[in-house]
Amino acid sequence: MTYTVKEFAKMFQTTEHTIRYYTDIDLLPCKRDGGNHRIFDETAVNWMRGISYLKKCGMPVKDIKKYFDLCQLEESEENLLARYQIIAKQREAAHKKVAEAQATADYMDQKLKHYKEILEGRIPDDTNPANWTD
């Protein structure tokens, strides 16, 4: 199956401009149809999935490009180690984001519980700093 730029952008919830940029910098592989329009196949889907995950970790596009360039080189222990180290670093970043999201969710759970207690009349409304006393 192949996809147009528009279909591909929609699939990955990004812009057509972004997809074109990725192909222009040789980050994302594409083929051309008879009218010289970009078309994307399942290989491109796999590459874009990787790009998306690495971006969500906070990895800059230029670093993603370096990583993907390494992926296309001939396999060697040095190359594999370099890729391993990049992915290990991004895994750490992903886990840090998970921890931060969990802390935020825990805070919101506590606030929700607090407001429920106020609404049920079990405690006074102490959420307005103007009502705080020393």
Phi and psi restraints in degrees (value plus and minus 20) as a CYANA .aco file:
   2 THR   PHI    -142.1  -102.1
   2 THR   PSI     139.4   179.4
   3 TYR   PHI    -152.0  -112.0
   3 TYR   PSI     127.0   167.0
   4 THR   PHI    -100.3   -60.3
   4 THR   PSI     151.2   191.2
   5 VAL   PHI     -77.7   -37.7
   5 VAL   PSI     -64.9   -24.9
   6 LYS   PHI     -82.3   -42.3
   6 LYS   PSI     -66.4   -26.4
   7 GLU   PHI     -84.0   -44.0
   7 GLU   PSI     -61.7   -21.7
   8 PHE   PHI     -85.6   -45.6
   8 PHE   PSI     -64.5   -24.5
   9 ALA   PHI     -81.1   -41.1
   9 ALA   PSI     -63.7   -23.7
  10 LYS   PHI     -83.8   -43.8
  10 LYS   PSI     -61.2   -21.2
  11 MET   PHI     -77.5   -37.5
  11 MET   PSI     -57.1   -17.1
  12 PHE   PHI    -126.0   -86.0
  12 PHE   PSI      -7.2    32.8
  13 GLN   PHI      30.3    70.3
  13 GLN   PSI      32.1    72.1
  14 THR   PHI    -157.3  -117.3
  14 THR   PSI    -194.5  -154.5
  15 THR   PHI    -116.5   -76.5
  15 THR   PSI     137.6   177.6
  16 GLU   PHI     -82.6   -42.6
  16 GLU   PSI     -56.4   -16.4
  17 HIS   PHI     -78.3   -38.3
  17 HIS   PSI     -64.3   -24.3
  18 THR   PHI     -81.6   -41.6
  18 THR   PSI     -64.1   -24.1
  19 ILE   PHI     -81.8   -41.8
  19 ILE   PSI     -64.2   -24.2
  20 ARG   PHI     -83.0   -43.0
  20 ARG   PSI     -62.2   -22.2
  21 TYR   PHI     -79.2   -39.2
  21 TYR   PSI     -66.5   -26.5
  22 TYR   PHI     -80.3   -40.3
  22 TYR   PSI     -58.4   -18.4
  23 THR   PHI     -92.2   -52.2
  23 THR   PSI     -56.6   -16.6
  24 ASP   PHI     -83.4   -43.4
  24 ASP   PSI     -53.5   -13.5
  25 ILE   PHI    -114.0   -74.0
  25 ILE   PSI      -9.2    30.8
  26 ASP   PHI      40.6    80.6
  26 ASP   PSI      13.2    53.2
  27 LEU   PHI    -108.4   -68.4
  27 LEU   PSI     -56.8   -16.8
  28 LEU   PHI    -137.9   -97.9
  28 LEU   PSI     102.3   142.3
  29 PRO   PHI     -94.3   -54.3
  29 PRO   PSI     123.4   163.4
  30 CYS   PHI    -167.4  -127.4
  30 CYS   PSI     143.2   183.2
  31 LYS   PHI    -134.6   -94.6
  31 LYS   PSI     154.3   194.3
  32 ARG   PHI    -141.9  -101.9
  32 ARG   PSI     120.4   160.4
  33 ASP   PHI    -107.6   -67.6
  33 ASP   PSI    -193.2  -153.2
  34 GLY   PHI     -80.5   -40.5
  34 GLY   PSI     -46.8    -6.8
  35 GLY   PHI    -113.5   -73.5
  35 GLY   PSI      -7.2    32.8
  36 ASN   PHI      45.9    85.9
  36 ASN   PSI       3.2    43.2
  37 HIS   PHI    -107.0   -67.0
  37 HIS   PSI     124.3   164.3
  38 ARG   PHI     -86.5   -46.5
  38 ARG   PSI     118.0   158.0
  39 ILE   PHI    -153.8  -113.8
  39 ILE   PSI     129.4   169.4
  40 PHE   PHI    -143.6  -103.6
  40 PHE   PSI     119.3   159.3
  41 ASP   PHI    -133.5   -93.5
  41 ASP   PSI    -190.4  -150.4
  42 GLU   PHI     -85.7   -45.7
  42 GLU   PSI     -48.6    -8.6
  43 THR   PHI     -82.4   -42.4
  43 THR   PSI     -64.2   -24.2
  44 ALA   PHI     -83.7   -43.7
  44 ALA   PSI     -56.5   -16.5
  45 VAL   PHI     -79.5   -39.5
  45 VAL   PSI     -65.7   -25.7
  46 ASN   PHI     -82.2   -42.2
  46 ASN   PSI     -63.4   -23.4
  47 TRP   PHI     -82.4   -42.4
  47 TRP   PSI     -65.1   -25.1
  48 MET   PHI     -87.2   -47.2
  48 MET   PSI     -54.6   -14.6
  49 ARG   PHI     -80.6   -40.6
  49 ARG   PSI     -64.5   -24.5
  50 GLY   PHI     -83.2   -43.2
  50 GLY   PSI     -64.0   -24.0
  51 ILE   PHI     -77.7   -37.7
  51 ILE   PSI     -66.7   -26.7
  52 SER   PHI     -80.5   -40.5
  52 SER   PSI     -65.3   -25.3
  53 TYR   PHI     -86.2   -46.2
  53 TYR   PSI     -62.0   -22.0
  54 LEU   PHI     -85.9   -45.9
  54 LEU   PSI     -58.3   -18.3
  55 LYS   PHI     -83.5   -43.5
  55 LYS   PSI     -59.1   -19.1
  56 LYS   PHI     -84.8   -44.8
  56 LYS   PSI     -43.5    -3.5
  57 CYS   PHI     -99.1   -59.1
  57 CYS   PSI     -29.8    10.2
  58 GLY   PHI      76.4   116.4
  58 GLY   PSI      -8.9    31.1
  59 MET   PHI     -95.6   -55.6
  59 MET   PSI     107.5   147.5
  60 PRO   PHI     -85.2   -45.2
  60 PRO   PSI     130.1   170.1
  61 VAL   PHI     -75.6   -35.6
  61 VAL   PSI     -60.5   -20.5
  62 LYS   PHI     -82.5   -42.5
  62 LYS   PSI     -53.8   -13.8
  63 ASP   PHI     -96.2   -56.2
  63 ASP   PSI     -54.6   -14.6
  64 ILE   PHI     -82.4   -42.4
  64 ILE   PSI     -60.9   -20.9
  65 LYS   PHI     -81.0   -41.0
  65 LYS   PSI     -64.4   -24.4
  66 LYS   PHI     -80.4   -40.4
  66 LYS   PSI     -63.2   -23.2
  67 TYR   PHI     -82.8   -42.8
  67 TYR   PSI     -66.6   -26.6
  68 PHE   PHI     -87.3   -47.3
  68 PHE   PSI     -52.2   -12.2
  69 ASP   PHI     -83.2   -43.2
  69 ASP   PSI     -61.0   -21.0
  70 LEU   PHI     -81.6   -41.6
  70 LEU   PSI     -57.9   -17.9
  71 CYS   PHI     -83.4   -43.4
  71 CYS   PSI     -45.3    -5.3
  72 GLN   PHI    -113.4   -73.4
  72 GLN   PSI     -26.5    13.5
  73 LEU   PHI     -98.1   -58.1
  73 LEU   PSI     143.6   183.6
  74 GLU   PHI     -81.0   -41.0
  74 GLU   PSI     118.5   158.5
  75 GLU   PHI     -86.2   -46.2
  75 GLU   PSI     112.3   152.3
  76 SER   PHI    -170.6  -130.6
  76 SER   PSI     144.2   184.2
  77 GLU   PHI     -82.6   -42.6
  77 GLU   PSI     -60.7   -20.7
  78 GLU   PHI     -82.4   -42.4
  78 GLU   PSI     -64.4   -24.4
  79 ASN   PHI     -84.2   -44.2
  79 ASN   PSI     -66.3   -26.3
  80 LEU   PHI     -81.7   -41.7
  80 LEU   PSI     -60.5   -20.5
  81 LEU   PHI     -84.3   -44.3
  81 LEU   PSI     -61.7   -21.7
  82 ALA   PHI     -81.5   -41.5
  82 ALA   PSI     -64.5   -24.5
  83 ARG   PHI     -86.1   -46.1
  83 ARG   PSI     -60.6   -20.6
  84 TYR   PHI     -78.3   -38.3
  84 TYR   PSI     -66.1   -26.1
  85 GLN   PHI     -84.2   -44.2
  85 GLN   PSI     -58.6   -18.6
  86 ILE   PHI     -83.3   -43.3
  86 ILE   PSI     -67.1   -27.1
  87 ILE   PHI     -87.3   -47.3
  87 ILE   PSI     -57.4   -17.4
  88 ALA   PHI     -81.2   -41.2
  88 ALA   PSI     -62.2   -22.2
  89 LYS   PHI     -84.2   -44.2
  89 LYS   PSI     -62.0   -22.0
  90 GLN   PHI     -91.2   -51.2
  90 GLN   PSI     -52.7   -12.7
  91 ARG   PHI     -82.3   -42.3
  91 ARG   PSI     -62.6   -22.6
  92 GLU   PHI     -81.1   -41.1
  92 GLU   PSI     -63.0   -23.0
  93 ALA   PHI     -82.6   -42.6
  93 ALA   PSI     -60.5   -20.5
  94 ALA   PHI     -84.4   -44.4
  94 ALA   PSI     -63.3   -23.3
  95 HIS   PHI     -86.1   -46.1
  95 HIS   PSI     -54.5   -14.5
  96 LYS   PHI     -83.8   -43.8
  96 LYS   PSI     -62.3   -22.3
  97 LYS   PHI     -83.5   -43.5
  97 LYS   PSI     -58.5   -18.5
  98 VAL   PHI     -82.1   -42.1
  98 VAL   PSI     -65.1   -25.1
  99 ALA   PHI     -82.6   -42.6
  99 ALA   PSI     -62.1   -22.1
 100 GLU   PHI     -85.0   -45.0
 100 GLU   PSI     -61.5   -21.5
 101 ALA   PHI     -84.7   -44.7
 101 ALA   PSI     -59.3   -19.3
 102 GLN   PHI     -85.0   -45.0
 102 GLN   PSI     -61.4   -21.4
 103 ALA   PHI     -82.4   -42.4
 103 ALA   PSI     -60.7   -20.7
 104 THR   PHI     -84.7   -44.7
 104 THR   PSI     -65.0   -25.0
 105 ALA   PHI     -82.8   -42.8
 105 ALA   PSI     -60.6   -20.6
 106 ASP   PHI     -82.0   -42.0
 106 ASP   PSI     -62.0   -22.0
 107 TYR   PHI     -81.2   -41.2
 107 TYR   PSI     -65.1   -25.1
 108 MET   PHI     -85.3   -45.3
 108 MET   PSI     -56.8   -16.8
 109 ASP   PHI     -80.8   -40.8
 109 ASP   PSI     -63.5   -23.5
 110 GLN   PHI     -84.6   -44.6
 110 GLN   PSI     -63.1   -23.1
 111 LYS   PHI     -83.2   -43.2
 111 LYS   PSI     -61.8   -21.8
 112 LEU   PHI     -82.6   -42.6
 112 LEU   PSI     -64.3   -24.3
 113 LYS   PHI     -81.1   -41.1
 113 LYS   PSI     -62.0   -22.0
 114 HIS   PHI     -82.4   -42.4
 114 HIS   PSI     -67.5   -27.5
 115 TYR   PHI     -84.5   -44.5
 115 TYR   PSI     -55.0   -15.0
 116 LYS   PHI     -83.3   -43.3
 116 LYS   PSI     -61.7   -21.7
 117 GLU   PHI     -83.5   -43.5
 117 GLU   PSI     -58.6   -18.6
 118 ILE   PHI     -85.3   -45.3
 118 ILE   PSI     -67.9   -27.9
 119 LEU   PHI     -82.0   -42.0
 119 LEU   PSI     -53.0   -13.0
 120 GLU   PHI    -101.6   -61.6
 120 GLU   PSI     -22.0    18.0
 121 GLY   PHI      56.7    96.7
 121 GLY   PSI      -5.5    34.5
 122 ARG   PHI     -99.6   -59.6
 122 ARG   PSI     -45.6    -5.6
 123 ILE   PHI    -161.0  -121.0
 123 ILE   PSI     135.9   175.9
 124 PRO   PHI     -94.4   -54.4
 124 PRO   PSI     140.0   180.0
 125 ASP   PHI     -93.4   -53.4
 125 ASP   PSI      85.5   125.5
 126 ASP   PHI    -131.1   -91.1
 126 ASP   PSI       1.0    41.0
 127 THR   PHI    -109.6   -69.6
 127 THR   PSI     -33.3     6.7
 128 ASN   PHI    -113.5   -73.5
 128 ASN   PSI      96.4   136.4
 129 PRO   PHI     -78.0   -38.0
 129 PRO   PSI     -45.5    -5.5
 130 ALA   PHI     -84.8   -44.8
 130 ALA   PSI     -42.6    -2.6
 131 ASN   PHI    -115.3   -75.3
 131 ASN   PSI     -19.8    20.2
 132 TRP   PHI     -96.3   -56.3
 132 TRP   PSI     123.1   163.1
 133 THR   PHI    -144.5  -104.5
 133 THR   PSI     133.9   173.9
